[in-house]
Amino acid sequence: MKRNRIVIGLIFVSGFIFAQSPEKSAAISELRLNLNQDGTNFLKATFLNQVWVRYNQSNPGSTVLGDEQSNTFDIGLRRTRFQLFGQLSDHVFVYFQAGQNNFNFLSGQNSANNGNRKNQFFIHDALTEYRVKKSSDKLFIGGGLTIINGLSRFSQPSVSTIMSMDVPVFAQATVDQIDQFSRKLSVYARGQVGKLDYRFVISDPFPITSNGQTQVAINSNNYSFAYNQHHKQYQALLIYNLLDKEAHTTPYMSGTYLGKKKVLNIESGVITQQKALWKGDPAAPDYHALSLWSLALFYDAPLNKSGSAVNFYGGFFKTNYGQGYLRMNGIMNPANGTTVVNAPTNSYGNAFPMFGNGSVLYSQVGYLMPSSVLGDGKGQLMPYLSVQSASYDRLNKQMNVFDVGMNWFIQGHNSKIVLDYQNRPAYNFSGNDLLQHGRRGQVVVMYQIFF
């Protein structure tokens, strides 16, 4: 039986490799199995791996395995993903993704210095979509576990094609709180009518009590996600394409086309959910609706025939989680504790107030240099700058986080190296408020392989 499974597996892989050409020695550009003669029905596999090597200046009082550390050096896997998707018939599309995120030496470790590093791999997406009219993009109806969201393009980013080293995670507004790494069980309608792209989503959010983290206790000052009162979440995203239309084979949205398209979009999105948050007396809590919206402009286009291009995104986000809501978050945090008494949850390491009640301005800009800068066959360089500027009601002043970096596209997004420097504020804690006190930085080198 085991031998039969191995043979079947080899046949399947061979089908991907040789489906495009009868010449077995021919190079292939993708793992794709055509299901009909013209290739309109197909099944495709991809994989992604992002390796980080990082130096970080720790937030005050940060500890690593109980030892106070003013700085850290770590190696990790930011994302490792496997995708299988395809147009099985003229009407039916499927998409599956599995993988892990934020896997470094502390993965699975908790504040009590024990845990399980082997529980990171999980299903990200599993959806089925029906195209209502053959060869028409006007209406797709789908459902399953999916990242399709309403707030913005960066709430459902194609992480393999982003311009900067990482996405603005605050736009994934409930990540790992009432969703599964931004994915929720949802039904949706999406499509393109003329120059208008639309997405309407009804989601069934998870209870926060199942997110595997220590829960924030209800208190009288600040709203936090409620343990009860389960309600559906309603989302919408509208995008008007002033120039080229964007192709949405999957629900994910591209970060940059590297000069292959001329895209200028205006977008607006919303997310709302009744009684999602609470504060006060647990016996008679004061509930608050989750209400988020954004308005943004996205531009990505070639500049001339030399291969240069520009990328720009600018957006305003109104983040109404309820008075006092604040969530500290550090991506793949290289610390796991703090000596600071009464510090907010997860405020150590590289964390900063990523999510909060108030508003956020986010912008990024990048310039793809001509291929002649490095010489033929050596890829292209793309420097960039991004800014997250937030006004949250528990911070004593505007919070600004800056990233500046350089992409080296060795082979487009399929093989690239990114150098990024991030500068963020550090905080002292005074009662219910956070007071800025100095700044900290981190340097990351990332290598991405995507095939």
Stockholm file with secondary structure:
# STOCKHOLM 1.0

chainA/1-451         MKRNRIVIGLIFVSGFIFAQSPEKSAAISELRLNLNQDGTNFLKATFLNQVWVRYNQSNPGSTVLGDEQSNTFDIGLRRTRFQLFGQLSDHVFVYFQAGQNNFNFLSGQNSANNGNRKNQFFIHDALTEYRVKKSSDKLFIGGGLTIINGLSRFSQPSVSTIMSMDVPVFAQATVDQIDQFSRKLSVYARGQVGKLDYRFVISDPFPITSNGQTQVAINSNNYSFAYNQHHKQYQALLIYNLLDKEAHTTPYMSGTYLGKKKVLNIESGVITQQKALWKGDPAAPDYHALSLWSLALFYDAPLNKSGSAVNFYGGFFKTNYGQGYLRMNGIMNPANGTTVVNAPTNSYGNAFPMFGNGSVLYSQVGYLMPSSVLGDGKGQLMPYLSVQSASYDRLNKQMNVFDVGMNWFIQGHNSKIVLDYQNRPAYNFSGNDLLQHGRRGQVVVMYQIFF
#=GR chainA/1-451 SS CHHHHHHHHHHHHHHHHHTTCSCTTSCCSSEEEESSTTSSSEEEEEEEEEEEEEEEECCTTEEETTEECSEEEEEEEEEEEEEEEEECSSSEEEEEEEEEEEESTTTTBCTTSCBCTTCCCEEEEEEEEEESSTTCCSCEEEEEEECCCSSCGGGSBCGGGCSSSSCCGGGSTTTTTTSBTTBEEEEEEEEEETTEEEEEEEEECCCGGGSSSCCCCCCSSSCEECSSCCCCEEEEEEEEESSSCCCCSSSCBCSCCTTSCCEEEEEEEEEEEEEEEEEEETTEEEEEEEEEEEEEEEEEEECSTTSCEEEEEEEEEEEESCTTCEEEECTTCSCCEECSTTCCTTCSTTCEEEEESEEEEEEEEEEECCGGGTCTTSCEEEEEEEEEEEEETTBSSCEEEEEEEEEEEEEGGGEEEEEEEEEEEEEEEETTEEEEEEEEEEEEEEEEEEC
#=GC SS_cons         CHHHHHHHHHHHHHHHHHTTCSCTTSCCSSEEEESSTTSSSEEEEEEEEEEEEEEEECCTTEEETTEECSEEEEEEEEEEEEEEEEECSSSEEEEEEEEEEEESTTTTBCTTSCBCTTCCCEEEEEEEEEESSTTCCSCEEEEEEECCCSSCGGGSBCGGGCSSSSCCGGGSTTTTTTSBTTBEEEEEEEEEETTEEEEEEEEECCCGGGSSSCCCCCCSSSCEECSSCCCCEEEEEEEEESSSCCCCSSSCBCSCCTTSCCEEEEEEEEEEEEEEEEEEETTEEEEEEEEEEEEEEEEEEECSTTSCEEEEEEEEEEEESCTTCEEEECTTCSCCEECSTTCCTTCSTTCEEEEESEEEEEEEEEEECCGGGTCTTSCEEEEEEEEEEEEETTBSSCEEEEEEEEEEEEEGGGEEEEEEEEEEEEEEEETTEEEEEEEEEEEEEEEEEEC
//
